[in-house]
Amino acid sequence: MTIDLSEEEERDEVCAFCRAPVVTTGEEEVVRLNKLVEKDHAHACHMLAGLYAQGILGLPQNDQKANELCLKAGELGNADAQNFLATSYRLGRGGVEIDMKKSNHFVELAAMNGSLEARHNLANAEADKGNITRSVRHLTLAARAGFKQSVDQLKRGVRIGFVTEEQYETALRAYQKTQDNNEECYEGYCY
């Protein structure tokens, strides 16, 4: 079967999933995200929150709006949004008071929902509390799933004496295997 060039070009200009035309401007992206947010699309809520947090694509920088959108996305199960909220409560960002209990709640939810960055952050929180065994366990899980920062921290743990050579090597081999098995990794998620 031959496909003439115009059909191929037309196919490249629509979304492979929803067949909607590909957005070409920031305004179109914001309009599309807002429509998806109205339909309770978790990823769109998180994406729009990021635009507000950065104040880009014509949107004002608004951490409070970003937190509201992340709360909605988090309620819909978006791990990245839950991790964003954990950071907001840890730093007192976006009109929320510093609340370590809420921060810990959201980072735990994010880790349970698959955020490797949150799992890594949970390891740091456990280390800060003196729970080294739990910290190493979280770092190992994140490293084995493909999170490079956790591998690096485990390596530092070997030098300090909190991590055994065997623990590090096991996590490193698993990390390398995830890298071999996955074409791309982005922000702690492998596709």
BANUMI-491644 format. One record per residue: x, y, z of N, C-alpha, C, O, CB in turn; residue in three letters. Coordinates in nm, 2 decimals. Glycine has a CB too. Layout:
// BANUMI-491644
- X_Y_Z_X_Y_Z_X_Y_Z_X_Y_Z_X_Y_Z_ALA
...
***
This chain:
// BANUMI-491644
- 0.08_-0.12_0.00_0.00_0.00_0.00_0.09_0.12_0.00_0.18_0.13_0.08_-0.10_0.00_0.12_MET
- 0.06_0.21_-0.09_0.14_0.34_-0.09_0.06_0.45_-0.03_-0.06_0.46_-0.05_0.18_0.37_-0.24_THR
- 0.12_0.53_0.04_0.06_0.65_0.10_0.12_0.77_0.04_0.24_0.79_0.03_0.08_0.65_0.26_ILE
- 0.03_0.85_-0.02_0.09_0.97_-0.08_0.13_1.07_0.03_0.08_1.07_0.14_-0.01_1.04_-0.18_ASP
- 0.23_1.16_-0.01_0.29_1.24_0.09_0.19_1.33_0.16_0.21_1.36_0.28_0.39_1.33_0.02_LEU
- 0.08_1.38_0.09_-0.01_1.47_0.16_-0.09_1.39_0.27_-0.11_1.45_0.37_-0.11_1.52_0.06_SER
- -0.12_1.26_0.25_-0.18_1.19_0.36_-0.09_1.17_0.48_-0.13_1.18_0.59_-0.23_1.05_0.31_GLU
- 0.04_1.14_0.45_0.14_1.13_0.56_0.16_1.25_0.63_0.16_1.25_0.76_0.27_1.08_0.50_GLU
- 0.17_1.37_0.56_0.18_1.49_0.63_0.06_1.52_0.72_0.07_1.57_0.83_0.20_1.61_0.53_GLU
- -0.06_1.49_0.66_-0.19_1.52_0.74_-0.19_1.43_0.86_-0.23_1.48_0.97_-0.31_1.49_0.65_GLU
- -0.14_1.31_0.85_-0.14_1.22_0.97_-0.05_1.27_1.08_-0.08_1.26_1.20_-0.10_1.08_0.93_ARG
- 0.06_1.34_1.04_0.15_1.39_1.14_0.10_1.52_1.21_0.16_1.56_1.31_0.28_1.42_1.07_ASP
- 0.00_1.58_1.16_-0.05_1.70_1.21_-0.17_1.68_1.30_-0.24_1.78_1.34_-0.09_1.80_1.10_GLU
- -0.20_1.56_1.34_-0.31_1.53_1.43_-0.26_1.44_1.55_-0.16_1.37_1.53_-0.43_1.46_1.36_VAL
- -0.32_1.45_1.66_-0.28_1.37_1.78_-0.31_1.22_1.74_-0.41_1.19_1.69_-0.36_1.41_1.90_CYS
- -0.21_1.14_1.77_-0.22_1.00_1.74_-0.33_0.93_1.83_-0.38_0.82_1.79_-0.09_0.93_1.76_ALA
- -0.37_0.99_1.94_-0.47_0.93_2.03_-0.61_0.98_2.00_-0.70_0.90_1.99_-0.43_0.95_2.17_PHE
- -0.62_1.11_2.00_-0.76_1.17_1.99_-0.79_1.22_1.85_-0.90_1.27_1.82_-0.77_1.28_2.09_CYS
- -0.69_1.22_1.76_-0.71_1.27_1.62_-0.74_1.42_1.61_-0.77_1.47_1.51_-0.81_1.20_1.56_ARG
- -0.72_1.50_1.72_-0.74_1.64_1.72_-0.61_1.70_1.66_-0.50_1.65_1.66_-0.76_1.70_1.86_ALA
- -0.63_1.82_1.59_-0.52_1.89_1.53_-0.41_1.92_1.64_-0.44_1.95_1.75_-0.56_2.02_1.46_PRO
- -0.29_1.91_1.60_-0.17_1.94_1.69_-0.17_2.09_1.72_-0.19_2.17_1.62_-0.04_1.89_1.63_VAL
- -0.16_2.12_1.84_-0.15_2.26_1.88_-0.03_2.33_1.83_0.08_2.27_1.82_-0.17_2.29_2.03_VAL
- -0.04_2.45_1.78_0.08_2.52_1.73_0.12_2.65_1.81_0.22_2.70_1.79_0.05_2.56_1.58_THR
- 0.03_2.69_1.90_0.06_2.81_1.98_0.04_2.78_2.13_-0.03_2.68_2.17_-0.02_2.93_1.94_THR
- 0.10_2.86_2.21_0.08_2.85_2.36_-0.07_2.87_2.39_-0.12_2.80_2.48_0.17_2.94_2.43_GLY
- -0.13_2.96_2.33_-0.27_2.99_2.36_-0.36_2.86_2.33_-0.45_2.83_2.41_-0.32_3.11_2.27_GLU
- -0.33_2.80_2.22_-0.41_2.68_2.18_-0.38_2.57_2.29_-0.47_2.49_2.32_-0.37_2.62_2.04_GLU
- -0.26_2.56_2.34_-0.23_2.46_2.44_-0.30_2.48_2.57_-0.36_2.39_2.63_-0.07_2.46_2.46_GLU
- -0.31_2.61_2.61_-0.38_2.64_2.73_-0.53_2.62_2.71_-0.59_2.56_2.81_-0.36_2.79_2.76_VAL
- -0.59_2.65_2.60_-0.73_2.62_2.57_-0.76_2.47_2.58_-0.85_2.43_2.64_-0.77_2.68_2.44_VAL
- -0.67_2.39_2.52_-0.69_2.25_2.52_-0.68_2.19_2.66_-0.75_2.11_2.70_-0.59_2.18_2.42_ARG
- -0.58_2.24_2.73_-0.56_2.19_2.87_-0.68_2.23_2.96_-0.73_2.15_3.04_-0.43_2.25_2.93_LEU
- -0.73_2.35_2.94_-0.85_2.39_3.02_-0.97_2.30_2.99_-1.05_2.27_3.08_-0.88_2.54_2.99_ASN
- -0.99_2.27_2.86_-1.10_2.18_2.83_-1.08_2.04_2.90_-1.18_1.98_2.94_-1.11_2.16_2.68_LYS
- -0.96_1.99_2.90_-0.93_1.86_2.96_-0.95_1.87_3.11_-1.00_1.77_3.17_-0.79_1.81_2.92_LEU
- -0.91_1.98_3.17_-0.92_2.00_3.31_-1.07_2.00_3.35_-1.11_1.94_3.45_-0.86_2.14_3.36_VAL
- -1.16_2.06_3.27_-1.30_2.05_3.29_-1.36_1.91_3.29_-1.46_1.88_3.36_-1.38_2.14_3.19_GLU
- -1.29_1.82_3.22_-1.33_1.68_3.21_-1.26_1.59_3.31_-1.26_1.47_3.30_-1.30_1.63_3.07_LYS
- -1.19_1.66_3.41_-1.12_1.59_3.52_-1.01_1.50_3.47_-0.99_1.38_3.51_-1.21_1.50_3.60_ASP
- -0.93_1.55_3.38_-0.81_1.48_3.32_-0.69_1.51_3.41_-0.64_1.62_3.41_-0.78_1.52_3.17_HIS
- -0.65_1.41_3.49_-0.54_1.43_3.59_-0.41_1.49_3.53_-0.36_1.59_3.59_-0.51_1.30_3.65_ALA
- -0.37_1.44_3.42_-0.24_1.48_3.36_-0.25_1.63_3.31_-0.16_1.71_3.33_-0.20_1.39_3.24_HIS
- -0.37_1.66_3.26_-0.39_1.80_3.21_-0.39_1.90_3.33_-0.34_2.01_3.32_-0.52_1.81_3.13_ALA
- -0.45_1.85_3.44_-0.45_1.94_3.56_-0.31_1.97_3.60_-0.27_2.08_3.64_-0.53_1.87_3.68_CYS
- -0.23_1.86_3.60_-0.09_1.88_3.65_-0.01_1.97_3.55_0.07_2.05_3.59_-0.02_1.74_3.66_HIS
- -0.03_1.94_3.42_0.04_2.02_3.32_0.00_2.17_3.33_0.09_2.26_3.33_0.00_1.97_3.17_MET
- -0.13_2.20_3.34_-0.17_2.34_3.36_-0.12_2.40_3.49_-0.08_2.52_3.49_-0.33_2.35_3.36_LEU
- -0.11_2.32_3.59_-0.05_2.37_3.72_0.09_2.41_3.70_0.14_2.51_3.75_-0.06_2.26_3.83_ALA
- 0.17_2.33_3.62_0.31_2.37_3.59_0.32_2.50_3.51_0.41_2.57_3.53_0.37_2.26_3.51_GLY
- 0.22_2.52_3.42_0.23_2.65_3.35_0.20_2.77_3.44_0.26_2.87_3.43_0.12_2.65_3.23_LEU
- 0.11_2.75_3.53_0.08_2.86_3.63_0.20_2.88_3.72_0.24_2.99_3.76_-0.05_2.83_3.71_TYR
- 0.26_2.77_3.77_0.37_2.78_3.86_0.49_2.85_3.79_0.56_2.92_3.86_0.42_2.64_3.90_ALA
- 0.51_2.83_3.66_0.62_2.90_3.59_0.58_3.03_3.53_0.66_3.11_3.50_0.67_2.81_3.48_GLN
- 0.45_3.05_3.52_0.40_3.18_3.45_0.44_3.19_3.31_0.49_3.29_3.26_0.46_3.30_3.53_GLY
- 0.41_3.08_3.24_0.44_3.07_3.09_0.32_3.05_3.00_0.21_3.02_3.05_0.55_2.96_3.07_ILE
- 0.34_3.06_2.88_0.24_3.05_2.77_0.12_3.15_2.80_0.00_3.11_2.77_0.18_2.90_2.77_LEU
- 0.16_3.27_2.84_0.06_3.37_2.86_-0.02_3.37_2.99_-0.10_3.46_3.01_-0.04_3.37_2.75_GLY
- 0.01_3.27_3.07_-0.05_3.27_3.20_0.03_3.34_3.31_0.15_3.34_3.30_-0.07_3.12_3.24_LEU
- -0.04_3.40_3.40_0.04_3.47_3.51_0.10_3.37_3.60_0.05_3.26_3.62_-0.06_3.56_3.59_PRO
- 0.21_3.40_3.66_0.27_3.31_3.76_0.18_3.32_3.88_0.16_3.42_3.94_0.42_3.36_3.80_GLN
- 0.13_3.20_3.92_0.03_3.19_4.03_0.05_3.06_4.10_-0.01_2.96_4.06_-0.11_3.21_3.98_ASN
- 0.12_3.06_4.21_0.15_2.93_4.28_0.02_2.88_4.35_0.00_2.76_4.37_0.26_2.95_4.39_ASP
- -0.07_2.97_4.39_-0.19_2.93_4.46_-0.28_2.85_4.36_-0.33_2.74_4.39_-0.27_3.05_4.51_GLN
- -0.29_2.90_4.23_-0.37_2.83_4.13_-0.30_2.70_4.10_-0.37_2.60_4.07_-0.38_2.92_4.00_LYS
- -0.17_2.70_4.09_-0.09_2.57_4.07_-0.12_2.47_4.17_-0.15_2.35_4.14_0.06_2.60_4.06_ALA
- -0.13_2.51_4.30_-0.16_2.42_4.41_-0.30_2.37_4.40_-0.33_2.25_4.42_-0.14_2.49_4.55_ASN
- -0.40_2.45_4.36_-0.54_2.41_4.34_-0.55_2.30_4.24_-0.62_2.20_4.25_-0.63_2.53_4.31_GLU
- -0.48_2.33_4.12_-0.48_2.23_4.01_-0.41_2.10_4.05_-0.46_1.99_4.01_-0.42_2.29_3.89_LEU
- -0.31_2.11_4.12_-0.23_1.99_4.17_-0.32_1.91_4.27_-0.31_1.79_4.27_-0.10_2.03_4.23_CYS
- -0.39_1.98_4.35_-0.48_1.91_4.45_-0.58_1.83_4.37_-0.61_1.72_4.40_-0.55_2.01_4.54_LEU
- -0.64_1.89_4.26_-0.74_1.82_4.18_-0.67_1.70_4.11_-0.73_1.59_4.11_-0.80_1.92_4.08_LYS
- -0.56_1.73_4.05_-0.48_1.62_3.98_-0.44_1.51_4.08_-0.45_1.39_4.05_-0.36_1.67_3.91_ALA
- -0.40_1.55_4.20_-0.36_1.45_4.30_-0.48_1.37_4.35_-0.47_1.25_4.37_-0.31_1.52_4.42_GLY
- -0.60_1.43_4.36_-0.72_1.35_4.40_-0.76_1.25_4.29_-0.82_1.15_4.31_-0.84_1.45_4.42_GLU
- -0.72_1.29_4.16_-0.74_1.20_4.05_-0.63_1.09_4.03_-0.63_1.01_3.94_-0.76_1.28_3.92_LEU
- -0.53_1.10_4.12_-0.42_1.00_4.13_-0.29_1.03_4.06_-0.21_0.94_4.04_-0.48_0.88_4.06_GLY
- -0.27_1.16_4.02_-0.15_1.20_3.95_-0.04_1.21_4.06_-0.04_1.30_4.14_-0.17_1.33_3.88_ASN
- 0.06_1.12_4.05_0.17_1.12_4.14_0.26_1.24_4.14_0.31_1.29_4.24_0.26_0.99_4.12_ALA
- 0.28_1.30_4.02_0.36_1.42_4.01_0.30_1.54_4.08_0.36_1.62_4.14_0.39_1.45_3.86_ASP
- 0.17_1.54_4.07_0.09_1.65_4.13_0.10_1.64_4.28_0.12_1.73_4.36_-0.05_1.65_4.09_ALA
- 0.09_1.51_4.33_0.10_1.49_4.47_0.24_1.52_4.52_0.26_1.58_4.63_0.07_1.34_4.50_GLN
- 0.34_1.50_4.45_0.48_1.53_4.48_0.50_1.69_4.48_0.56_1.74_4.57_0.58_1.47_4.39_ASN
- 0.43_1.76_4.39_0.43_1.90_4.38_0.37_1.96_4.51_0.43_2.05_4.57_0.36_1.95_4.26_PHE
- 0.26_1.90_4.55_0.19_1.95_4.68_0.28_1.92_4.80_0.28_2.00_4.89_0.06_1.88_4.69_LEU
- 0.35_1.81_4.80_0.44_1.78_4.91_0.54_1.89_4.92_0.57_1.94_5.03_0.51_1.64_4.89_ALA
- 0.60_1.93_4.81_0.70_2.04_4.81_0.64_2.17_4.85_0.70_2.25_4.93_0.76_2.05_4.67_THR
- 0.51_2.20_4.81_0.45_2.32_4.85_0.43_2.33_5.00_0.45_2.44_5.06_0.31_2.33_4.78_SER
- 0.38_2.22_5.06_0.36_2.22_5.20_0.50_2.22_5.28_0.50_2.28_5.39_0.28_2.10_5.24_TYR
- 0.60_2.16_5.22_0.73_2.16_5.29_0.79_2.30_5.29_0.86_2.34_5.38_0.83_2.07_5.22_ARG
- 0.77_2.38_5.18_0.83_2.51_5.16_0.73_2.63_5.20_0.78_2.74_5.21_0.88_2.53_5.02_LEU
- 0.60_2.60_5.21_0.51_2.70_5.24_0.48_2.78_5.11_0.48_2.91_5.12_0.55_2.79_5.35_GLY
- 0.47_2.72_5.00_0.46_2.78_4.87_0.31_2.79_4.82_0.24_2.70_4.85_0.54_2.71_4.76_ARG
- 0.28_2.90_4.76_0.14_2.91_4.70_0.03_2.93_4.80_-0.08_2.88_4.78_0.12_2.79_4.62_GLY
- 0.06_3.01_4.90_-0.05_3.04_4.99_-0.08_2.94_5.10_-0.17_2.95_5.18_-0.17_3.07_4.92_GLY
- 0.00_2.83_5.11_-0.02_2.73_5.21_0.09_2.75_5.32_0.20_2.79_5.29_-0.02_2.59_5.15_VAL
- 0.05_2.73_5.44_0.15_2.73_5.55_0.24_2.61_5.55_0.20_2.50_5.50_0.07_2.74_5.69_GLU
- 0.36_2.62_5.60_0.45_2.51_5.61_0.38_2.41_5.70_0.34_2.44_5.81_0.59_2.55_5.66_ILE
- 0.36_2.29_5.65_0.30_2.18_5.72_0.36_2.05_5.69_0.33_1.99_5.58_0.14_2.18_5.69_ASP
- 0.45_2.01_5.77_0.53_1.88_5.74_0.45_1.76_5.74_0.48_1.66_5.67_0.65_1.87_5.84_MET
- 0.34_1.76_5.82_0.25_1.64_5.82_0.18_1.63_5.69_0.18_1.52_5.63_0.14_1.66_5.94_LYS
- 0.13_1.74_5.63_0.07_1.73_5.50_0.17_1.70_5.39_0.15_1.62_5.30_0.00_1.86_5.47_LYS
- 0.29_1.76_5.41_0.40_1.73_5.31_0.43_1.58_5.31_0.44_1.52_5.20_0.53_1.81_5.35_SER
- 0.45_1.52_5.43_0.48_1.38_5.43_0.36_1.30_5.38_0.39_1.20_5.31_0.50_1.34_5.58_ASN
- 0.24_1.34_5.40_0.12_1.27_5.35_0.13_1.26_5.20_0.11_1.16_5.13_-0.01_1.33_5.40_HIS
- 0.15_1.38_5.13_0.15_1.39_4.99_0.27_1.32_4.93_0.26_1.26_4.82_0.15_1.53_4.94_PHE
- 0.39_1.32_4.99_0.51_1.26_4.94_0.49_1.10_4.94_0.53_1.03_4.86_0.64_1.30_5.01_VAL
- 0.42_1.06_5.05_0.40_0.91_5.06_0.30_0.87_4.96_0.31_0.76_4.89_0.34_0.88_5.20_GLU
- 0.19_0.95_4.93_0.09_0.92_4.83_0.16_0.91_4.69_0.14_0.82_4.61_-0.02_1.02_4.83_LEU
- 0.25_1.01_4.67_0.31_1.02_4.54_0.40_0.90_4.52_0.41_0.84_4.41_0.40_1.15_4.53_ALA
- 0.48_0.86_4.62_0.56_0.74_4.61_0.48_0.61_4.59_0.52_0.53_4.51_0.65_0.73_4.74_ALA
- 0.37_0.60_4.66_0.29_0.48_4.64_0.22_0.48_4.50_0.20_0.37_4.44_0.17_0.48_4.74_MET
- 0.20_0.60_4.44_0.15_0.61_4.31_0.25_0.60_4.19_0.22_0.62_4.08_0.06_0.73_4.29_ASN
- 0.38_0.58_4.23_0.48_0.56_4.13_0.58_0.67_4.10_0.66_0.65_4.01_0.41_0.53_4.01_GLY
- 0.58_0.78_4.17_0.67_0.88_4.15_0.81_0.84_4.21_0.82_0.83_4.33_0.63_1.02_4.21_SER
- 0.91_0.82_4.12_1.04_0.79_4.17_1.11_0.90_4.25_1.18_0.88_4.34_1.13_0.74_4.06_LEU
- 1.08_1.02_4.20_1.14_1.14_4.27_1.08_1.15_4.41_1.15_1.18_4.51_1.10_1.27_4.19_GLU
- 0.95_1.12_4.43_0.89_1.12_4.56_0.95_1.01_4.65_0.97_1.02_4.77_0.74_1.10_4.55_ALA
- 0.97_0.89_4.59_1.03_0.78_4.66_1.17_0.82_4.71_1.21_0.79_4.82_1.04_0.65_4.57_ARG
- 1.25_0.89_4.62_1.38_0.94_4.66_1.37_1.04_4.77_1.44_1.04_4.87_1.45_1.01_4.54_HIS
- 1.27_1.13_4.76_1.25_1.23_4.87_1.21_1.17_5.00_1.25_1.21_5.11_1.14_1.33_4.82_ASN
- 1.13_1.06_4.99_1.09_0.99_5.11_1.21_0.93_5.18_1.22_0.92_5.30_0.99_0.88_5.07_LEU
- 1.30_0.88_5.10_1.43_0.82_5.15_1.51_0.93_5.23_1.56_0.91_5.34_1.52_0.77_5.04_ALA
- 1.51_1.05_5.17_1.58_1.16_5.24_1.51_1.20_5.37_1.58_1.23_5.47_1.59_1.29_5.15_ASN
- 1.38_1.20_5.37_1.30_1.23_5.49_1.33_1.12_5.60_1.34_1.16_5.72_1.15_1.24_5.46_ALA
- 1.34_1.00_5.56_1.36_0.89_5.66_1.51_0.91_5.71_1.53_0.88_5.83_1.35_0.75_5.59_GLU
- 1.60_0.94_5.63_1.74_0.96_5.67_1.74_1.08_5.77_1.82_1.07_5.87_1.83_0.99_5.55_ALA
- 1.67_1.18_5.74_1.67_1.30_5.84_1.61_1.26_5.97_1.65_1.32_6.08_1.58_1.41_5.78_ASP
- 1.52_1.16_5.98_1.47_1.11_6.10_1.55_1.01_6.17_1.52_0.96_6.28_1.32_1.06_6.08_LYS
- 1.66_0.97_6.10_1.75_0.87_6.16_1.72_0.73_6.12_1.78_0.63_6.17_1.76_0.88_6.30_GLY
- 1.62_0.71_6.03_1.57_0.57_5.99_1.65_0.53_5.87_1.60_0.53_5.76_1.42_0.57_5.96_ASN
- 1.78_0.50_5.89_1.87_0.47_5.78_1.83_0.34_5.70_1.83_0.34_5.58_2.01_0.45_5.83_ILE
- 1.78_0.24_5.77_1.74_0.12_5.70_1.62_0.15_5.61_1.62_0.10_5.50_1.70_0.01_5.81_THR
- 1.52_0.22_5.66_1.41_0.26_5.57_1.46_0.35_5.45_1.41_0.34_5.34_1.30_0.33_5.65_ARG
- 1.55_0.44_5.48_1.60_0.53_5.38_1.67_0.45_5.27_1.64_0.47_5.15_1.70_0.63_5.44_SER
- 1.75_0.35_5.31_1.82_0.27_5.21_1.72_0.19_5.13_1.74_0.17_5.01_1.92_0.18_5.28_VAL
- 1.62_0.14_5.19_1.51_0.06_5.12_1.45_0.15_5.02_1.43_0.10_4.90_1.41_0.01_5.22_ARG
- 1.41_0.27_5.05_1.34_0.36_4.95_1.44_0.40_4.84_1.40_0.40_4.72_1.30_0.49_5.02_HIS
- 1.56_0.42_4.87_1.66_0.45_4.77_1.68_0.34_4.67_1.69_0.35_4.55_1.80_0.49_4.83_LEU
- 1.69_0.22_4.73_1.70_0.10_4.65_1.59_0.08_4.56_1.60_0.04_4.44_1.72_-0.03_4.74_THR
- 1.46_0.09_4.61_1.34_0.08_4.52_1.35_0.18_4.41_1.32_0.14_4.29_1.22_0.10_4.61_LEU
- 1.38_0.31_4.44_1.38_0.41_4.33_1.50_0.38_4.23_1.48_0.39_4.11_1.40_0.55_4.39_ALA
- 1.61_0.34_4.28_1.72_0.31_4.19_1.69_0.19_4.10_1.72_0.19_3.98_1.85_0.27_4.27_ALA
- 1.63_0.09_4.16_1.60_-0.03_4.08_1.49_0.00_3.97_1.48_-0.07_3.87_1.54_-0.14_4.17_ARG
- 1.41_0.10_4.00_1.31_0.14_3.90_1.36_0.24_3.80_1.29_0.27_3.70_1.19_0.20_3.97_ALA
- 1.49_0.28_3.82_1.55_0.37_3.71_1.58_0.51_3.75_1.60_0.60_3.66_1.47_0.37_3.60_GLY
- 1.58_0.55_3.88_1.60_0.68_3.92_1.75_0.70_3.96_1.80_0.65_4.06_1.51_0.72_4.04_PHE
- 1.82_0.77_3.87_1.97_0.79_3.88_2.01_0.86_4.01_2.11_0.82_4.06_2.02_0.87_3.76_LYS
- 1.94_0.96_4.05_1.98_1.03_4.18_1.99_0.93_4.30_2.07_0.95_4.39_1.88_1.14_4.21_GLN
- 1.90_0.83_4.30_1.90_0.74_4.41_2.02_0.65_4.40_2.08_0.61_4.50_1.77_0.65_4.41_SER
- 2.06_0.61_4.28_2.18_0.53_4.26_2.30_0.61_4.31_2.39_0.56_4.38_2.21_0.50_4.11_VAL
- 2.31_0.74_4.27_2.42_0.82_4.32_2.42_0.84_4.47_2.53_0.84_4.53_2.41_0.96_4.26_ASP
- 2.30_0.85_4.53_2.30_0.86_4.68_2.34_0.73_4.75_2.40_0.73_4.85_2.16_0.90_4.72_GLN
- 2.30_0.62_4.69_2.35_0.49_4.74_2.50_0.48_4.74_2.56_0.43_4.83_2.28_0.37_4.67_LEU
- 2.56_0.53_4.63_2.70_0.52_4.62_2.77_0.61_4.73_2.87_0.57_4.78_2.75_0.58_4.48_LYS
- 2.71_0.73_4.75_2.76_0.81_4.86_2.74_0.74_4.99_2.83_0.75_5.08_2.69_0.95_4.86_ARG
- 2.63_0.66_5.01_2.61_0.59_5.13_2.71_0.48_5.16_2.75_0.45_5.27_2.47_0.52_5.12_GLY
- 2.77_0.42_5.05_2.88_0.32_5.06_3.00_0.39_5.12_3.06_0.34_5.21_2.91_0.26_4.93_VAL
- 3.03_0.51_5.07_3.15_0.58_5.12_3.14_0.62_5.27_3.23_0.62_5.34_3.18_0.71_5.04_ARG
- 3.01_0.66_5.31_2.99_0.70_5.44_2.98_0.58_5.54_3.01_0.59_5.66_2.86_0.78_5.45_ILE
- 2.94_0.46_5.48_2.93_0.34_5.56_2.78_0.30_5.60_2.76_0.21_5.68_3.00_0.36_5.68_GLY
- 2.68_0.37_5.54_2.54_0.34_5.57_2.49_0.23_5.47_2.39_0.17_5.50_2.46_0.46_5.56_PHE
- 2.56_0.21_5.36_2.51_0.12_5.26_2.62_0.02_5.23_2.74_0.06_5.22_2.47_0.19_5.12_VAL
- 2.59_-0.11_5.22_2.69_-0.21_5.19_2.72_-0.21_5.04_2.64_-0.17_4.96_2.65_-0.35_5.24_THR
- 2.84_-0.25_5.01_2.88_-0.27_4.87_2.78_-0.36_4.79_2.75_-0.33_4.68_3.03_-0.33_4.86_GLU
- 2.74_-0.46_4.86_2.65_-0.56_4.80_2.51_-0.49_4.77_2.45_-0.51_4.66_2.62_-0.68_4.89_GLU
- 2.46_-0.41_4.86_2.33_-0.34_4.84_2.35_-0.24_4.72_2.26_-0.24_4.63_2.29_-0.26_4.96_GLN
- 2.46_-0.17_4.72_2.48_-0.08_4.61_2.49_-0.15_4.47_2.43_-0.11_4.38_2.61_0.01_4.63_TYR
- 2.57_-0.25_4.47_2.59_-0.33_4.34_2.46_-0.39_4.29_2.44_-0.39_4.17_2.70_-0.43_4.36_GLU
- 2.38_-0.44_4.38_2.25_-0.50_4.34_2.16_-0.39_4.28_2.10_-0.41_4.18_2.18_-0.57_4.46_THR
- 2.15_-0.28_4.35_2.07_-0.17_4.30_2.13_-0.11_4.17_2.05_-0.08_4.08_2.07_-0.05_4.40_ALA
- 2.26_-0.11_4.16_2.32_-0.06_4.03_2.29_-0.15_3.91_2.26_-0.10_3.81_2.47_-0.04_4.05_LEU
- 2.30_-0.28_3.94_2.27_-0.37_3.83_2.13_-0.36_3.78_2.10_-0.36_3.66_2.30_-0.52_3.87_ARG
- 2.04_-0.35_3.88_1.89_-0.34_3.85_1.87_-0.20_3.77_1.79_-0.20_3.68_1.81_-0.34_3.98_ALA
- 1.93_-0.10_3.82_1.92_0.03_3.75_1.97_0.02_3.60_1.90_0.07_3.51_2.00_0.14_3.82_TYR
- 2.09_-0.04_3.59_2.14_-0.05_3.45_2.05_-0.14_3.36_2.03_-0.11_3.24_2.28_-0.12_3.46_GLN
- 1.98_-0.24_3.42_1.89_-0.32_3.34_1.77_-0.23_3.30_1.72_-0.25_3.19_1.84_-0.44_3.43_LYS
- 1.72_-0.15_3.39_1.61_-0.06_3.35_1.65_0.03_3.23_1.57_0.06_3.14_1.56_0.02_3.46_THR
- 1.78_0.08_3.24_1.82_0.17_3.13_1.84_0.09_3.00_1.81_0.15_2.89_1.96_0.23_3.17_GLN
- 1.88_-0.03_3.01_1.89_-0.12_2.89_1.76_-0.15_2.83_1.74_-0.16_2.71_1.97_-0.24_2.92_ASP
- 1.66_-0.16_2.91_1.52_-0.21_2.87_1.43_-0.09_2.83_1.33_-0.11_2.76_1.45_-0.28_2.98_ASN
- 1.47_0.03_2.86_1.39_0.15_2.83_1.46_0.24_2.73_1.58_0.28_2.75_1.35_0.22_2.95_ASN
- 1.39_0.28_2.63_1.45_0.38_2.53_1.47_0.51_2.60_1.57_0.58_2.58_1.36_0.39_2.41_GLU
- 1.37_0.56_2.67_1.37_0.70_2.73_1.33_0.70_2.87_1.23_0.63_2.91_1.29_0.79_2.64_GLU
- 1.39_0.78_2.95_1.35_0.80_3.09_1.34_0.95_3.10_1.43_1.03_3.06_1.44_0.74_3.19_CYS
- 1.23_1.00_3.16_1.21_1.14_3.17_1.15_1.17_3.31_1.05_1.12_3.35_1.11_1.20_3.07_TYR
- 1.22_1.25_3.39_1.18_1.30_3.52_1.14_1.18_3.61_1.04_1.19_3.68_1.07_1.40_3.51_GLU
- 1.22_1.08_3.61_1.19_0.97_3.70_1.09_0.87_3.65_1.06_0.77_3.72_1.14_1.02_3.83_GLY
- 1.04_0.89_3.53_0.94_0.79_3.48_1.01_0.73_3.35_1.05_0.80_3.26_0.80_0.85_3.45_TYR
- 1.00_0.60_3.34_1.05_0.53_3.22_0.94_0.49_3.13_0.84_0.43_3.18_1.14_0.41_3.26_CYS
- 0.95_0.51_3.00_0.85_0.48_2.91_0.90_0.37_2.81_0.82_0.33_2.72_0.81_0.61_2.83_TYR
***
